[in-house]
């Protein structure tokens, strides 16, 4: 099997194995020798911010000298972003080996009556197996959807359970209210683990998390922004002081400061369990993280901002960033979203801040039609265009933008890679 064949195989089975529950992935991991039980894990969930937070935790642990595994989704540019070792993508030949190992086990299970595992189940088993075989000191595992019934919740060795900002998303699977969603996400909390949660969010979310932590006597830490002193905040990043730490974030915005607090308090939690991590490692690790597609700044004259947020909570955070940093700069927006998201609220939030709005398809089967997105944008923006493809929409935006303007591409993680390709070519 070649690398291309391995990725094609994994992505070809995304529509199978969709019945919720852990039965299949538990059986699959058992065939692999239960590699998840050999991991010292940090488990991260939330509606928004979990990828950035997980990346910061990984970076700090690595800066402290520990070997790390990082499992996250979705990927932006390369499938291998989902499984990383010591900050590097899994090598192609090792990914092929993992696909072959896990597929062989899945075939054995099908022969005795199990349903075909879904894509995320296979990926989760691959990550657990790879990190165990690499003898990682720590595995930082990002939840796919929810928590309680997520494949990653096979973990029994969670040192710290991290819950970032929680809001409405995936309501069909997790429930219609913030309380329902928080209940599902709090399902990752295990006896013996510490719990880290951002304060200042929906009180029902915090109540559910606190109840779940109390039920298993897990100490809960709430990360509070009133303990933070901001010294600089612009599109180049944020500088801030937290306790005796002087920190720099490459990713701009107050929401990223909240994610950083979750990462820092996770590290403090590991310290209480005897893990040696210096303040210098925290500062170095936090400063090193620049996650693709998450308030990613690229291009120049005009400056371009790429963000994959796709639900109202993420879009509100993006809008706050624009309010904090744009000043009098004119905003030219490209936006494509999925039809199963709250696109109406998201489009209007960004269109109200845009001088020009270009609606486009995200190029995926679930994409909403550009004309429908445009119909909502027209209520708040006087200059609205539609294009069938993200690439064409970004090209138009760059043509319409003056050198001092900001071009924003947002609405879906699937917009990021094609947008960046156009921007890179435009700048040459």
LINHUJO-V75015 format. One record per residue. N is the residue number from 0. RES is the residue in three letters. PHI is phi in degrees with one decimal (999 if undefined). OMEGA is omega in whole degrees, -180 to 180 (none if undefined). Layout:
<<N RES PHI OMEGA> <N RES PHI OMEGA>>
//
This chain:
<<0 UNK 999 176> <1 UNK -83.5 178> <2 UNK -60.9 -179> <3 UNK -60.8 178> <4 UNK -66.0 -179> <5 UNK -64.6 180> <6 UNK -66.2 179> <7 UNK -60.8 179> <8 UNK -63.6 -179> <9 UNK -59.5 -176> <10 UNK -74.4 -180> <11 UNK -74.4 -176> <12 UNK -103.9 -176> <13 UNK -62.4 -176> <14 UNK -88.5 -178> <15 UNK -101.9 174> <16 UNK 66.2 -174> <17 UNK -90.2 179> <18 UNK -64.9 -175> <19 UNK -68.9 179> <20 UNK 122.4 -174> <21 UNK -106.5 -173> <22 UNK -59.7 -176> <23 UNK -67.7 -177> <24 UNK -68.2 176> <25 UNK -64.6 179> <26 UNK -66.4 -180> <27 UNK -64.0 -180> <28 UNK -67.8 177> <29 UNK -61.5 178> <30 UNK -63.6 179> <31 UNK -88.0 -179> <32 UNK 90.4 -180> <33 UNK 51.5 -179> <34 UNK -61.7 -179> <35 UNK -62.1 -179> <36 UNK -77.1 179> <37 UNK -101.5 -178> <38 UNK -102.5 168> <39 UNK -95.4 -163> <40 UNK -111.8 163> <41 UNK -113.0 -173> <42 UNK -110.1 -171> <43 UNK -122.3 174> <44 UNK -134.7 -178> <45 UNK 146.0 176> <46 UNK -82.9 179> <47 UNK -132.2 174> <48 UNK 91.9 -175> <49 UNK -69.0 179> <50 UNK -66.6 178> <51 UNK -63.6 -180> <52 UNK -63.7 179> <53 UNK -61.5 179> <54 UNK -64.3 178> <55 UNK -66.5 179> <56 UNK -61.8 178> <57 UNK -57.8 -176> <58 UNK -65.1 179> <59 UNK -66.3 179> <60 UNK -60.3 179> <61 UNK -68.6 177> <62 UNK -62.7 178> <63 UNK -82.4 175> <64 UNK 100.3 -179> <65 UNK -93.9 173> <66 UNK -81.4 -171> <67 UNK -132.9 166> <68 UNK -112.6 177> <69 UNK -133.3 176> <70 UNK -115.9 -176> <71 UNK -151.0 178> <72 UNK -157.5 -5> <73 UNK -82.1 176> <74 UNK -89.8 -179> <75 UNK -103.2 -174> <76 UNK -116.5 -172> <77 UNK -140.4 -180> <78 UNK -51.6 -174> <79 UNK -71.2 174> <80 UNK -57.4 -176> <81 UNK -68.5 -177> <82 UNK -127.5 -176> <83 UNK -127.3 177> <84 UNK -126.0 -179> <85 UNK 52.5 176> <86 UNK 78.5 179> <87 UNK -112.2 178> <88 UNK -64.4 176> <89 UNK -55.3 179> <90 UNK -59.6 -176> <91 UNK -58.0 -177> <92 UNK -67.5 179> <93 UNK -76.7 174> <94 UNK -64.1 178> <95 UNK -58.6 179> <96 UNK -60.1 179> <97 UNK -66.2 178> <98 UNK -59.8 -179> <99 UNK -65.6 -180> <100 UNK -64.6 -176> <101 UNK -71.4 179> <102 UNK -64.4 179> <103 UNK -61.1 178> <104 UNK -67.9 179> <105 UNK -63.2 179> <106 UNK -65.7 178> <107 UNK -62.2 -180> <108 UNK -67.3 178> <109 UNK -63.1 -180> <110 UNK -67.8 179> <111 UNK -112.0 169> <112 UNK 105.3 178> <113 UNK -81.2 175> <114 UNK -72.0 175> <115 UNK -54.0 175> <116 UNK -62.0 177> <117 UNK -80.0 -176> <118 UNK -58.1 -176> <119 UNK -68.5 176> <120 UNK -62.8 178> <121 UNK -64.1 -179> <122 UNK -63.5 179> <123 UNK -63.6 178> <124 UNK -62.5 178> <125 UNK -60.1 -178> <126 UNK -64.5 178> <127 UNK -56.7 -177> <128 UNK -65.3 -178> <129 UNK -64.7 -178> <130 UNK -65.0 178> <131 UNK -66.2 -180> <132 UNK -69.8 176> <133 UNK -84.2 -179> <134 UNK 54.3 179> <135 UNK -60.5 173> <136 UNK -65.2 178> <137 UNK -140.5 172> <138 UNK -116.8 177> <139 UNK -99.0 -170> <140 UNK -116.0 177> <141 UNK -91.3 176> <142 UNK -64.2 174> <143 UNK -78.0 178> <144 UNK -135.9 176> <145 UNK 75.0 -178> <146 UNK 172.4 -174> <147 UNK -55.5 -178> <148 UNK -108.1 177> <149 UNK -74.8 -179> <150 UNK -53.4 -177> <151 UNK -67.9 -176> <152 UNK -79.1 167> <153 UNK -69.0 -177> <154 UNK -58.3 174> <155 UNK -113.1 -170> <156 UNK -110.2 -176> <157 UNK -67.0 176> <158 UNK -83.0 178> <159 UNK -137.7 172> <160 UNK -99.9 -174> <161 UNK -114.1 179> <162 UNK -122.9 179> <163 UNK -82.3 -176> <164 UNK -57.0 -178> <165 UNK -119.3 177> <166 UNK -151.0 -175> <167 UNK -77.1 173> <168 UNK -169.8 -178> <169 UNK 52.6 -175> <170 UNK -66.5 179> <171 UNK -62.9 -179> <172 UNK -92.5 -170> <173 UNK -108.3 -179> <174 UNK 116.8 -171> <175 UNK -84.3 -176> <176 UNK -120.3 176> <177 UNK -61.0 178> <178 UNK -61.3 178> <179 UNK -58.9 -177> <180 UNK -66.3 179> <181 UNK -62.5 178> <182 UNK -59.0 180> <183 UNK -65.2 -178> <184 UNK -70.7 179> <185 UNK -68.6 177> <186 UNK -66.0 178> <187 UNK -82.0 -177> <188 UNK -71.6 -176> <189 UNK -118.6 172> <190 UNK -57.3 179> <191 UNK 90.0 179> <192 UNK -92.0 168> <193 UNK -96.3 -177> <194 UNK -126.0 178> <195 UNK -121.9 -177> <196 UNK -144.3 177> <197 UNK -78.1 177> <198 UNK -82.0 175> <199 UNK 78.7 176> <200 UNK -99.9 -176> <201 UNK -53.3 -175> <202 UNK -60.0 179> <203 UNK -68.0 176> <204 UNK -65.4 180> <205 UNK -63.7 179> <206 UNK -60.4 -180> <207 UNK -65.0 180> <208 UNK -65.4 179> <209 UNK -61.8 180> <210 UNK -62.6 180> <211 UNK -66.5 179> <212 UNK -67.5 180> <213 UNK -62.3 -177> <214 UNK -63.2 -180> <215 UNK -118.6 178> <216 UNK 56.3 178> <217 UNK -97.3 -179> <218 UNK -61.7 -178> <219 UNK -110.8 175> <220 UNK -116.9 175> <221 UNK -99.4 -178> <222 UNK -87.6 -172> <223 UNK -113.3 -180> <224 UNK -70.4 -180> <225 UNK -71.7 175> <226 UNK -95.6 -176> <227 UNK -109.5 172> <228 UNK -114.1 179> <229 UNK -84.5 178> <230 UNK -109.0 176> <231 UNK -159.5 177> <232 UNK -151.1 174> <233 UNK -150.9 -177> <234 UNK -69.5 175> <235 UNK -84.5 178> <236 UNK 132.4 -175> <237 UNK -136.5 171> <238 UNK -110.2 -180> <239 UNK -155.3 179> <240 UNK -116.4 177> <241 UNK -135.1 -171> <242 UNK 54.2 -180> <243 UNK -104.2 179> <244 UNK -101.6 174> <245 UNK -108.9 -165> <246 UNK -121.5 174> <247 UNK -126.2 175> <248 UNK -113.3 174> <249 UNK -71.5 -179> <250 UNK -84.0 -174> <251 UNK -80.6 172> <252 UNK 108.3 179> <253 UNK -65.7 179> <254 UNK -65.1 177> <255 UNK -73.8 173> <256 UNK -63.3 177> <257 UNK -61.2 177> <258 UNK -62.9 179> <259 UNK -63.6 178> <260 UNK -61.2 177> <261 UNK -60.1 179> <262 UNK -64.2 -178> <263 UNK -65.6 179> <264 UNK -66.9 173> <265 UNK -63.2 178> <266 UNK -63.6 176> <267 UNK -59.3 178> <268 UNK -62.6 177> <269 UNK -65.9 177> <270 UNK -58.5 -179> <271 UNK -65.6 178> <272 UNK -96.2 175> <273 UNK 93.8 180> <274 UNK -84.4 -177> <275 UNK -85.9 180> <276 UNK -141.9 -176> <277 UNK -82.2 173> <278 UNK -61.0 179> <279 UNK -62.4 178> <280 UNK -65.8 178> <281 UNK -63.5 -179> <282 UNK -63.8 180> <283 UNK -66.2 -178> <284 UNK -64.0 -180> <285 UNK -60.2 -177> <286 UNK -68.6 -174> <287 UNK -84.9 -169> <288 UNK -87.1 174> <289 UNK -142.6 -173> <290 UNK -84.2 179> <291 UNK -63.6 176> <292 UNK 76.8 179> <293 UNK -123.1 -174> <294 UNK 52.1 -178> <295 UNK -79.6 179> <296 UNK -98.5 177> <297 UNK -148.2 180> <298 UNK 71.1 -179> <299 UNK -159.0 178> <300 UNK 55.3 9> <301 UNK -87.0 171> <302 UNK -70.4 -178> <303 UNK -119.4 -179> <304 UNK -122.3 -178> <305 UNK -113.1 -179> <306 UNK -142.5 -176> <307 UNK -94.2 -180> <308 UNK -57.8 -170> <309 UNK -136.4 177> <310 UNK -138.6 -175> <311 UNK -56.9 179> <312 UNK -62.2 180> <313 UNK -67.1 -180> <314 UNK -68.7 175> <315 UNK -63.0 178> <316 UNK -64.6 177> <317 UNK -64.6 179> <318 UNK -61.9 177> <319 UNK -61.9 177> <320 UNK -61.0 179> <321 UNK -61.6 180> <322 UNK -63.3 -178> <323 UNK -73.8 -165> <324 UNK -120.8 -173> <325 UNK -72.1 -173> <326 UNK 62.4 -180> <327 UNK -96.5 -178> <328 UNK -70.9 -179> <329 UNK -78.8 -176> <330 UNK -108.5 175> <331 UNK -113.3 -170> <332 UNK -110.0 167> <333 UNK -115.9 -176> <334 UNK -140.9 172> <335 UNK -134.4 -176> <336 UNK -140.1 176> <337 UNK -82.1 -178> <338 UNK -70.3 -179> <339 UNK -91.9 174> <340 UNK -102.8 178> <341 UNK -81.8 -173> <342 UNK -66.8 -178> <343 UNK -61.0 -180> <344 UNK -65.3 -177> <345 UNK -67.5 -180> <346 UNK -61.7 -176> <347 UNK -65.8 179> <348 UNK -60.3 -177> <349 UNK -83.6 -179> <350 UNK -60.0 -180> <351 UNK -63.5 -179> <352 UNK -104.5 -172> <353 UNK -105.3 171> <354 UNK -81.6 177> <355 UNK -133.3 -180> <356 UNK -131.4 177> <357 UNK -115.0 179> <358 UNK -88.3 -177> <359 UNK -148.4 172> <360 UNK -83.7 177> <361 UNK -79.7 174> <362 UNK 75.8 -180> <363 UNK -121.1 -180> <364 UNK -55.8 -178> <365 UNK -88.4 -175> <366 UNK -65.8 173> <367 UNK -78.6 179> <368 UNK -65.0 -178> <369 UNK -60.1 -177> <370 UNK -65.0 178> <371 UNK -68.2 176> <372 UNK -61.0 -179> <373 UNK -62.5 -178> <374 UNK -63.1 176> <375 UNK -79.2 180> <376 UNK -63.7 -177> <377 UNK -62.8 179> <378 UNK -72.6 -173> <379 UNK -128.7 -178> <380 UNK -132.5 -174> <381 UNK -85.4 -177> <382 UNK -129.6 -174> <383 UNK -123.3 178> <384 UNK -127.9 172> <385 UNK -127.5 173> <386 UNK -142.2 -176> <387 UNK -73.7 -175> <388 UNK -121.3 177> <389 UNK -58.8 -179> <390 UNK -57.7 -180> <391 UNK -68.8 179> <392 UNK -65.2 180> <393 UNK -67.6 177> <394 UNK -58.3 178> <395 UNK -62.6 -180> <396 UNK -59.5 180> <397 UNK -65.5 179> <398 UNK -70.0 -178> <399 UNK -83.5 -175> <400 UNK -85.1 171> <401 UNK -81.3 -178> <402 UNK -56.7 -178> <403 UNK -87.7 -180> <404 UNK -79.1 173> <405 UNK -117.6 174> <406 UNK -100.4 180> <407 UNK -110.3 172> <408 UNK -116.8 -172> <409 UNK -152.4 173> <410 UNK 109.2 -180> <411 UNK -165.5 176> <412 UNK -65.0 -179> <413 UNK -75.3 176> <414 UNK -80.8 -164> <415 UNK -69.3 -175> <416 UNK -62.3 178> <417 UNK -63.6 178> <418 UNK -64.7 -179> <419 UNK -62.6 179> <420 UNK -61.1 178> <421 UNK -66.2 -179> <422 UNK -64.0 179> <423 UNK -62.5 179> <424 UNK -68.7 -180> <425 UNK -65.2 -176> <426 UNK -78.2 -178> <427 UNK -81.9 none>>
//
